[in-house]
Amino acid sequence: MESIISSAKYLIILIGILLRWCTSLHPHSGQNKPPLFGDYEAQRHWMEITTNLPVGEWYHNTTRNDLLYWGLDYPPLTAYHMWLCGVISSILYPQSVELFSSRGYESYGHKIFMRSTVLISDLLIFFPAMYYYFLVINSSKNNVRGHNQSLLGILIALTFPGLIIVDYGHFQYNCVSLGLMTAAVAAVFKGSYKFACVLFALALNYKQMELYHALPFFFYLLGLIFKKYQKTRSIFGVALSFMTFAAMVLSTFLIVWFPFIFDASQVSQILHRVFPIYRGVFEDKVANFWCFFNVFYKLRAHCSNETIAQICLVTTAAAVLPSCFNLFIKPTLHKFKLSLIIVSLGFFLFSYHVHEKSILLVSVPVILHFLKDPFPCFWFLTVSTLSLSHLVVKDNLIIAFVALTGLFILISLSSMRKFSSINLASKSSSKSSGFLRGSIKKTHLFFLSVVGYFYLFVGLVSIEPPQRYPDIFPLLLAVYSFVHFASFFVYFYSQQFSTAEAKKEQ
């Protein structure tokens, strides 16, 4: 039995690698589209900048670093990663990182190299993080059911099309920050809280969007500290625990930011680049509240960027803090996972300057919750992928997108039925009063939901929009996806505050 299970795990990993590499053979963002090209060129340009310029110039506008041309706007850990990749690229393809002359550089060999850097990063961080997480949460179930659940969780994680399309089609390195966050969650489940602090601090220093997950980590650990105080009544012990966690985070930040911390202007400039208030509440059509609201009221025409940012801050806080306070009062692992979903989805729906790709920050916590509530999580993962349709069409990734999404739906549905230990209409969801009773009703609504996306996708691909409304199909897609995400936001909130679920918690 152990050999069969081990073989199945390796087969799933190989499937995940195969899907990624097949996707990488398709076009990437901005391919052959001057003058700015796309995200592929952005990552290559960062390799060019970091390998040719001193650290002090990486984030500053100089004669050698034009910030208007894909200026570096991620935290230092991303810059170090780009530097490492750039050093290797300078050896294999010197022309790819030559200052100025390499702009828009594209070759087949270099494309294979760039794709390989994503895959290697994925294999080193995201794959083992997911593997470790699903082993950790099922470590107490040393039986066939527990192994089956681990296999299903790993399968869902490694075949999730949203992340594959964005990282291996569009071209980014989300697997690094999301993998570090997943490893931090696994460390929390294992009780290794100090290690979790380090891992999450690294995730945050790779991509600032990991702030989507920061509040649940903070309130869960703070809740544990106060729970400890209620038992021991030792203020010293509570203070020591808090300072220990804070020290792990601060020391990680100091190490990552070491080349910059001795110059206040450097720190200020990095923060200015990382949090671009000047870029507006949203750039493209995105399935959040503000894009939906913009259909009825042109907020950007009546308010400055700074005012809108303040409005977004207040709205986001109002949306996510109830989940955080509930987690603080009762810091259980079940609530922690749900709060990760709720808070990240709240940030996606209401925060400032959201990209459509940011839905991945919600999707990965949903994957982590999958075994607890399979069908709603599967539905969300499907919708989050389909919400990227406009991006897929722009990048000419239609074939890969359709193949990956269709395969994911087939694999997920067949796997959930095959592993009898995981009921398609899990007990938690079937008893929920707030969201769809009964597996048949859920299945019918799921397919109706997908049919709606199908017609929108056909419109994006084959129908010429009227001149008066050139963005009608991307806008309809965003509004349709927003309705889904808002519904899931309510659903996951109901799960966190569910009395029935509370009785099942640890």
C-alpha positions in Angstrom: 0.0 0.0 0.0 2.8 2.5 0.9 4.5 1.9 -2.4 1.3 2.5 -4.3 0.7 5.7 -2.4 4.3 6.9 -2.9 4.0 6.1 -6.6 0.8 8.1 -6.8 2.4 11.1 -5.2 5.3 11.1 -7.7 2.8 10.6 -10.6 0.9 13.7 -9.4 4.1 15.7 -9.2 5.1 14.6 -12.7 1.6 15.6 -14.0 2.1 19.0 -12.4 5.5 19.5 -14.0 4.2 18.3 -17.4 1.2 20.7 -17.4 3.5 23.6 -16.5 6.1 22.9 -19.2 3.4 22.3 -21.9 2.0 25.7 -20.9 5.4 27.4 -21.1 5.6 26.5 -24.8 2.7 28.9 -25.5 3.1 32.7 -26.0 3.9 35.0 -23.0 2.7 38.5 -22.0 3.7 41.1 -24.5 5.4 38.7 -26.9 6.5 40.6 -30.1 4.5 43.7 -28.9 6.8 46.7 -28.7 7.5 49.2 -27.2 6.8 48.0 -23.7 6.2 44.3 -24.5 4.7 42.8 -21.2 5.4 41.1 -17.9 8.0 38.8 -19.5 10.0 41.8 -20.5 9.5 43.3 -17.0 11.1 40.3 -15.3 13.9 40.3 -17.9 14.5 44.0 -17.5 14.8 43.6 -13.7 17.5 41.0 -14.3 19.2 43.5 -16.6 19.0 46.3 -14.0 20.1 44.3 -11.0 23.1 42.7 -12.7 24.4 46.0 -14.2 23.7 48.6 -11.6 24.7 49.0 -7.9 22.1 48.2 -5.3 21.6 51.8 -4.6 20.3 52.5 -8.1 17.8 49.6 -8.3 14.8 51.6 -7.2 15.8 55.1 -8.2 15.2 56.9 -11.5 18.6 57.6 -13.0 20.1 58.0 -16.5 20.8 54.2 -16.4 17.5 53.2 -14.8 14.3 54.6 -16.4 11.6 53.8 -13.9 9.0 54.5 -16.6 10.2 51.4 -18.4 9.3 48.6 -16.1 10.9 50.1 -13.0 11.4 47.6 -10.2 8.3 47.8 -7.9 8.6 44.7 -5.8 10.4 44.3 -2.4 14.1 43.5 -2.1 13.8 39.7 -2.1 12.3 39.8 -5.6 15.2 42.0 -6.6 17.8 39.5 -5.2 16.0 36.7 -7.1 16.1 38.6 -10.3 19.8 39.3 -9.7 20.6 35.6 -9.3 18.6 34.8 -12.5 20.3 37.6 -14.3 23.8 36.4 -13.3 23.0 33.0 -14.8 21.5 34.6 -17.9 24.6 36.8 -18.4 26.6 33.6 -18.6 24.2 31.7 -20.9 22.8 34.5 -22.9 25.0 37.7 -22.4 22.9 39.8 -24.8 19.8 39.2 -22.7 21.0 41.4 -19.9 23.1 44.1 -21.6 22.2 47.5 -20.3 19.8 49.4 -22.7 20.5 47.2 -25.8 18.7 44.2 -24.3 15.3 45.9 -24.2 12.7 43.7 -25.8 15.2 40.9 -26.2 13.5 37.6 -27.3 15.0 34.4 -28.5 13.9 30.8 -28.3 16.8 29.7 -26.1 16.4 32.6 -23.7 12.6 31.9 -23.5 13.4 28.3 -22.4 15.8 29.7 -19.9 13.2 32.2 -18.5 10.6 29.5 -18.3 13.0 27.2 -16.6 13.7 29.8 -13.8 10.0 29.8 -13.0 9.8 26.0 -13.0 12.9 25.6 -10.8 11.5 28.2 -8.3 8.3 26.3 -8.3 9.9 23.0 -7.7 12.1 24.4 -4.9 9.3 26.3 -3.0 5.7 25.8 -4.1 5.8 22.1 -4.7 7.4 21.1 -1.4 5.3 23.6 0.5 2.0 22.1 -0.8 3.4 18.6 -0.3 4.4 19.4 3.3 1.1 21.1 4.1 -1.1 18.3 3.0 1.1 15.8 4.8 1.0 17.9 8.0 -2.7 18.3 8.2 -3.3 14.6 7.6 -0.3 13.4 9.7 -2.7 12.2 12.5 -4.6 10.0 9.9 -2.2 7.2 9.3 -4.7 5.3 7.2 -6.1 5.0 3.7 -8.5 7.8 4.2 -5.8 10.2 5.3 -3.5 9.2 2.4 -6.3 9.6 -0.1 -7.0 13.1 1.3 -3.3 14.1 1.0 -3.3 12.8 -2.6 -6.4 14.8 -3.5 -5.1 17.9 -1.9 -1.7 17.7 -3.7 -3.5 16.9 -7.0 -5.8 20.0 -6.7 -2.8 22.2 -5.8 -0.6 21.1 -8.6 -3.2 21.1 -11.3 -4.9 24.4 -10.4 -4.9 26.2 -13.8 -5.0 29.8 -12.5 -1.5 29.7 -11.1 -0.1 27.7 -14.1 -1.6 30.2 -16.6 -0.3 33.3 -14.9 3.2 32.0 -14.1 3.9 29.8 -17.1 1.8 31.5 -19.7 1.5 35.2 -18.8 4.9 34.9 -17.0 5.4 35.8 -13.3 6.9 34.2 -10.2 3.8 34.0 -7.9 4.8 30.5 -7.0 7.6 31.9 -4.8 5.6 34.2 -2.5 2.6 31.8 -2.5 4.8 28.9 -1.7 6.5 30.7 1.2 3.0 31.6 2.5 1.9 28.0 2.2 5.0 26.8 4.1 4.2 29.4 6.8 0.7 28.0 7.1 2.1 24.5 7.4 4.5 25.6 10.1 1.5 27.1 12.0 -0.3 23.8 11.8 2.9 22.1 13.0 3.1 24.5 15.9 6.4 26.0 14.7 5.3 29.5 15.1 8.7 31.2 15.1 9.6 29.4 11.8 6.2 30.5 10.4 7.0 34.1 11.2 10.3 33.9 9.3 8.6 32.2 6.3 5.8 34.7 6.1 8.2 37.6 6.5 10.1 36.2 3.5 6.8 35.9 1.5 6.0 39.5 2.3 9.5 40.6 1.3 9.1 38.9 -2.1 5.7 40.4 -3.0 4.0 43.2 -1.0 0.6 41.7 -2.0 1.2 39.1 0.8 -0.2 41.8 3.0 -3.5 40.2 2.0 -2.6 37.4 4.4 -0.8 39.3 7.1 -3.8 40.1 9.3 -4.9 36.4 9.8 -1.3 35.5 10.8 -1.1 38.4 13.2 -4.5 37.9 14.9 -4.1 34.1 15.1 -0.7 34.4 16.9 -1.9 37.3 19.0 -5.0 35.2 20.0 -2.7 32.3 21.0 -0.7 34.6 23.1 -3.7 35.9 25.0 -5.1 32.4 25.3 -1.9 31.5 27.0 -2.2 34.5 29.3 -5.7 33.4 30.3 -4.2 30.1 31.4 -1.0 31.3 33.1 -1.9 34.9 34.1 1.7 35.6 33.4 2.2 39.0 31.8 5.9 38.3 31.5 5.3 35.1 29.5 2.8 36.9 27.2 5.3 39.7 26.6 8.1 37.3 25.9 6.0 35.3 23.4 5.0 38.5 21.6 8.5 39.9 21.5 9.8 36.5 20.3 7.4 36.5 17.3 8.2 40.2 16.6 11.9 39.6 16.8 11.7 36.8 14.2 9.8 39.1 11.8 12.0 42.1 12.4 15.3 40.2 12.1 14.1 38.7 8.8 13.2 42.2 7.5 16.6 43.6 8.7 18.5 40.8 6.9 16.5 41.2 3.6 16.7 45.0 3.7 20.3 45.2 5.0 21.8 46.9 1.9 19.1 49.7 2.1 18.5 50.3 5.9 21.4 52.7 6.4 19.9 55.3 4.0 16.5 56.6 4.8 16.0 57.9 1.3 16.5 54.4 0.0 13.8 52.9 2.3 11.4 55.8 1.4 12.0 55.2 -2.3 11.4 51.5 -2.1 8.1 52.0 -0.2 7.1 54.6 -2.8 7.7 52.1 -5.6 6.1 49.2 -3.7 2.9 51.1 -2.9 2.1 53.1 -6.1 -0.8 55.3 -5.0 -0.3 57.3 -8.2 -1.4 54.4 -10.4 -5.1 54.6 -9.4 -7.7 52.3 -7.8 -7.6 49.9 -10.8 -5.9 49.9 -14.2 -7.8 47.3 -16.2 -11.3 45.7 -15.7 -11.0 43.7 -12.6 -13.7 41.7 -10.7 -13.7 43.9 -7.6 -16.2 46.2 -6.0 -14.7 49.4 -7.3 -14.8 48.3 -10.9 -18.4 47.2 -10.4 -19.3 50.5 -8.6 -17.6 52.4 -11.5 -20.4 51.2 -13.8 -22.9 53.3 -11.9 -20.7 56.1 -10.4 -17.4 57.3 -11.9 -15.5 57.6 -8.6 -12.2 58.5 -10.2 -13.8 61.5 -11.9 -14.9 63.0 -8.6 -12.1 62.0 -6.1 -8.3 62.2 -6.1 -6.2 59.1 -5.9 -5.3 59.9 -2.3 -9.0 60.2 -1.3 -9.9 57.0 -3.1 -7.1 55.2 -1.3 -8.5 56.4 2.0 -12.0 55.2 1.1 -10.5 51.8 0.1 -8.7 51.6 3.4 -11.8 52.2 5.5 -13.9 49.9 3.3 -11.4 47.1 3.4 -11.0 47.3 7.1 -14.7 47.2 7.6 -14.9 44.1 5.4 -12.1 42.1 7.0 -11.8 43.1 10.7 -14.9 41.0 11.9 -13.1 37.9 10.6 -9.9 39.0 12.3 -11.5 39.7 15.7 -13.4 36.4 15.6 -10.1 34.7 15.0 -8.5 36.6 17.8 -11.2 35.6 20.3 -11.1 31.9 19.2 -7.8 31.2 17.5 -8.4 27.7 16.0 -6.7 26.3 12.9 -10.1 26.0 11.2 -10.9 29.7 11.7 -7.3 30.6 10.7 -7.7 29.0 7.3 -11.1 30.6 6.7 -9.8 34.0 7.8 -7.0 33.7 5.3 -9.6 33.2 2.6 -12.0 35.9 3.9 -9.3 38.6 4.4 -7.5 38.0 1.1 -10.9 38.0 -0.7 -11.9 41.2 1.2 -8.7 42.9 0.1 -9.3 41.7 -3.5 -12.8 43.1 -3.5 -12.3 46.4 -1.7 -8.6 47.4 -1.5 -6.7 49.9 -3.6 -5.0 49.1 -6.9 -6.0 45.5 -7.5 -5.0 43.4 -10.5 -7.0 40.6 -11.9 -4.1 38.3 -11.2 -4.4 39.1 -7.4 -7.2 36.5 -7.2 -4.4 33.9 -6.9 -3.8 35.3 -3.4 -7.3 34.1 -2.5 -7.2 30.9 -4.5 -4.2 29.4 -2.7 -5.8 29.7 0.8 -8.9 28.1 -0.8 -6.8 25.2 -2.0 -5.5 24.8 1.6 -9.1 24.6 2.8 -10.2 22.3 0.0 -10.3 19.0 2.0 -12.6 20.6 4.6 -15.2 21.8 2.1 -14.4 20.3 -1.4 -17.2 21.4 -3.7 -17.5 25.1 -2.8 -13.7 25.3 -2.9 -13.6 23.6 -6.3 -16.2 26.0 -7.6 -14.3 29.0 -6.4 -11.0 27.7 -7.9 -12.8 27.2 -11.3 -14.4 30.7 -11.1 -11.1 32.3 -10.1 -9.5 30.8 -13.2 -12.3 31.7 -15.6 -12.2 35.3 -14.3 -8.8 35.5 -16.0 -10.3 35.1 -19.5 -9.6 38.6 -20.6 -5.9 38.3 -19.7 -5.8 34.9 -21.5 -7.2 36.4 -24.7 -4.8 39.3 -24.6 -1.8 37.0 -24.2 -3.0 34.5 -26.9 -3.2 31.7 -24.4 -6.6 30.4 -25.3 -5.6 26.8 -26.2 -3.6 26.3 -23.0 -6.4 28.0 -20.9 -9.2 25.8 -22.3 -7.1 22.6 -22.0 -6.0 23.3 -18.4 -9.4 24.5 -17.2 -11.2 21.6 -18.8 -8.7 19.1 -17.4 -8.9 20.6 -13.9 -12.7 20.3 -13.9 -12.6 16.7 -15.0 -9.8 15.7 -12.6 -11.5 17.5 -9.7 -14.9 16.1 -10.2 -13.7 12.5 -10.9 -11.3 12.6 -7.9 -13.9 13.9 -5.5 -16.2 11.0 -6.5 -13.4 8.4 -6.5 -12.2 9.2 -3.0 -15.3 8.1 -1.1 -13.8 9.5 2.1 -14.4 13.0 0.8 -18.1 13.6 0.1 -18.8 15.7 -2.9 -21.3 17.7 -0.9 -19.3 17.9 2.3 -21.2 17.9 5.6 -20.1 21.4 6.4 -21.5 22.8 3.2 -24.7 20.7 3.1 -25.7 22.0 6.5 -24.8 25.5 5.7 -27.9 27.7 5.9 -26.4 30.5 3.9 -25.3 28.9 0.7 -26.9 26.2 -1.5 -28.3 23.2 0.2 -27.9 19.8 -1.5 -25.3 18.5 -3.9 -27.7 18.3 -6.9 -28.6 21.9 -6.6 -25.0 22.9 -6.2 -24.0 20.9 -9.2 -26.7 22.5 -11.4 -25.8 26.0 -10.3 -22.1 25.3 -10.9 -22.7 24.3 -14.5 -25.0 27.3 -15.0 -22.2 29.4 -13.7 -19.7 27.8 -16.1 -22.1 28.2 -19.0 -22.3 32.0 -18.3 -18.5 32.1 -18.5 -18.5 30.2 -21.7 -20.7 32.8 -23.4 -18.6 35.6 -22.1 -15.5 33.8 -23.3 -17.0 33.4 -26.8 -17.8 37.1 -26.8 -14.3 38.0 -25.9 -12.8 35.8 -28.6 -15.1 36.1 -31.6 -17.5 39.0 -31.3 -16.5 42.5 -32.4 -17.7 44.9 -29.7 -19.6 48.1 -30.7 -17.4 51.1 -31.2 -19.3 53.0 -28.4 -18.5 50.2 -25.9 -15.1 48.7 -26.9 -14.6 47.1 -23.4 -18.1 45.7 -23.0 -17.0 42.0 -22.8 -14.2 42.6 -20.3 -16.6 44.7 -18.2 -19.3 42.1 -18.3 -16.7 39.4 -17.3 -15.6 41.6 -14.4 -19.1 42.2 -13.2 -20.1 38.5 -13.6 -17.0 37.4 -11.7 -17.6 40.1 -9.0 -21.1 38.6 -8.3 -19.5 35.2 -7.8 -16.7 36.5 -5.6 -19.1 38.6 -3.4 -21.3 35.5 -3.0 -18.3 33.4 -1.9 -17.2 36.2 0.5 -20.6 35.9 2.2 -20.4 32.1 2.2 -16.9 31.8 3.7 -17.9 34.4 6.4 -20.9 32.2 7.2 -18.6 29.2 7.6 -16.3 31.0 10.0 -19.2 32.1 12.2 -21.1 28.9 11.8 -22.2 27.4 15.1 -22.2 23.9 13.6 -18.7 24.3 12.4 -17.6 25.7 15.8 -18.5 22.4 17.5 -16.3 20.5 15.1 -13.2 22.6 15.7 -10.2 21.4 17.5 
